[in-house]
Amino acid sequence: MFRFLGALAAASLLSFHAAAAVISADFRTEADLPDYSVRGALVHERTGSVLGAGNELDSSDFVRNPSHWGGGIVHVDWDAATNVLTLDSRDTWDFQTFILEIGNIVFDSAQKIVGLSVISDGLVTREGGAPILNFTDDGLSIGYQSGRYDVFNFTGREARFQVILADIADVAPIPEPGTLALLGLGIVGLAALRRSRARA
């Protein structure tokens, strides 16, 4: 009996992870020192990156570096099986801002992002503060920012984040006030009808 229940629980977990899969997305990183140059950030970008073939973004995805910054290279890997996002800094240079943006996420079925959390954070020194996490239904961003004229350093290590997905049908919509008002009027009407029948 316990073997059956264990197998059933394992099958449920596997089916949840199998159901919540990302196929591809657009990846972009920007590293900058805006207090020291207004020419712009170091940018790496790959659009339509298919998950599962190594890093989804790396140094080969260079776009521009108008301020001629050294360093600031972060490789990005999204494990499609676990939805763990790994950011791996490739140097120890100093910066004031760093942001990873992932957009146009293509899911294998009707899904959306419902959460984003830190698993481990060793990407930048403490001057970069805690990572700033944001997400929408089909995109997310992770950023670091130091204070004015203050800098943080990349550590040459990594940070890992858990992306939480859910089927759109599993996420209950929040009723609008008008819908609640109509429901309330319907209940009041049924109560009044029942009361009038009880008197008759």
C-alpha positions, 0 to 999 in steps of 0.5 A: 500500500505504501509503495503504491502511495509513494509511486503515486506521489512521485508520479504527481511531482513528475507530472507537475514538473513536466507540465510546467516547462519553458521552451524558449525566451529572450535573454538580455543583460546590462552592466553599467557605471552610470555615474562615471559615463553616460554613453551606455551599458555593456549589453549581451542579448540573445533572442529566441534562445532555446532552453536545454542547450547549455547557457542561454546567454554568454559572452558570445552574445555581445551586442555593444559596449559604448563606455568601453567597460571591462568585465561585467560578463554574466552567463545565464542558464535556465534549467528547464527540468527544475526551472532554476535560473543560474547567473554565473559571473565570469570576472571580478570587475566593479559596476553600479548596476546590473540587470538580467531581463528575460522576456517573450517566454514561450511555454509548452502549454498555457502557463505563466510565472507566479513566483521568483525567489532566491536560492543562493546569492553569490553573484556580487559583493554586499555593496550590490545589496539584495537582488531586486526581483520582478516578474510578469506572466511571461517575463522576469528581471533580476537586478543589482544596484549600488548607491550613488558613486558607490560600486559593487564587484562581481565575485566570479561566483554564481547566484541561483533563483527558483522560477515558479510556474503554474498552469493558467487554469490552476490560478483562480482569478480574483472576482471583480467588485461588480461580480461580487455585487451581482452574486450578493444581489442574487443571494439576497433575492433567493433569501427573499424568495424563500422567505416569501414562500415560507409565509404563503 
